[in-house]
Amino acid sequence: MADHSRGAATEPTRADGERPWPILVALGLVGSEVGIVVGFLPVAVIGLVAFAASVAGILADADYVDRPFAFAATFGAAFVVVGGVLTAHGTGTVPIGLLEPLSGLASRGVALVIAGVVTIAGAGVMRFRRR
């Protein structure tokens, strides 16, 4: 049997309290929903962008992704696609039977599309600023 206690003692440990990501994820989701419910689009967009950036930060800290800006841009692209579908259904352009009982999809879709574009642009700017 091998003694693994020395190897574990030499590795630096990070306290979970020093990372801001969990609180930013929660604030991003809450902000996006509050912005939608109140009807204040900028709050919804800022909340969604904070959510996307926080998820990219969490995954980068956990070493799940090597390029967090590329992941954030992909997340933004997913926002644009889903938001486009919700907006198209909410405006009656593309009726989707599964979404018929839901209301307020157009405003959520617009918020997602704008947040996706802002996330993609922000990830691109940050990626080129780091070089």
N, C-alpha and C positions, 0 to 999 in steps of 0.2 A: 504494500500500500504506500502510496506516495503522499508526502506532506505538501499540501497546496497552500498552506497558510502564509508562507513567505512571499509567494507570487502575488497574492491578493493584497498584501500590505503595501507593496511598492507601487501599485497602480493608484493614480490620483482619483479621488472620488468627487463627484459633483452632487451638491445638495439640490434637491428638487426645488427648493425655495428660491434659488437664484435665477431661474429661468422664467421669463414672463409669458411664455406661450400659452399655458392653460387658461390664464385669466383673459388673455387677448382673444382666444377662441370663443370663450363665453361672452365677452363683451361684443365681439363681432356679430355673433348670432343674435344676441339680444338687440343690438343696435339696428340690425337689418330688419328684424320683425317689428320693432317699435316704429321705425321709419315707414314701413308699409302700412301698419295699422293707423298711424296718425296721418299718413298721407304726405310725409315730408321726404321726398326722394333723396336729397343729399345724405341724410342720416342713414337711409337704407343702403345706399351705394358705399358709403364709408364703412359701414358695418360689414358688408360683404367683402370688400377689399381687405379689411383687417382680418377677417376670417381666413381668406385665401393665403395671405402672407403668413399668418400664424401657423397654419397647417404645413406650409412649406418650411417654416422655421423649425417646427417640431420634428419633421422628417429629416431635416438636415442635421439637427442636433443628435438624433438617434442613429445617424449614419445609414439611413434607409435610402437616401438620395445623395448623389454626388454633386448635382447641380440644382440647387434650390430655385434659382431664377427660372430655369427651364421648366421645372415642375410648376412653379407659380403661373407661368405663361400657359401651360397646358391646362391648369385649373381654370384660368381665365377664359380659355377657349371653350371649355366645357360650360362655363357660365353663359357665354354667348350663344351656344347651340341650344341649351335648355331654355334660356330666356327667349330666344327667337321662337321656339315652339310654343311656349306659354303665351307670348304676345300674339302670335298668329291665331291661336285658339281663342284667346280672350277677346280679340277684335272680331272674331267670326270669320276670319279669312280661311282657316283650316279647321273644320270641326273635328274634334277627337272625342269619340263616344265615352271613353274612359274618364275624361276630364269634365264631362257635362255637369255633374252636380256641384262642382267647385266654382267659387266666385272670386273676383278680384285678381284673376290670373294675368290680366293685361298689365296692371301696375307692377306686379311681381316680375313679370317678364322684362319689362322695360328696365327695372332696377338691376336685374341680372345681366342684361346686355350691356348697360353702361358700366357696371362693376367689372364685367369681363374685359371690356376694352381698356378700362383704367388699369386693371391688374396686368394685362399684357404689356401695356405701355410702360408701367412702372417697373416690371421685371426687365424689360429691354433696356430702360435707362440705367437701372442699377447694375445690370450685367456689364454694360459698356463703361460705366464709371469705375468699376473695380479693376479694369485692365490697366 
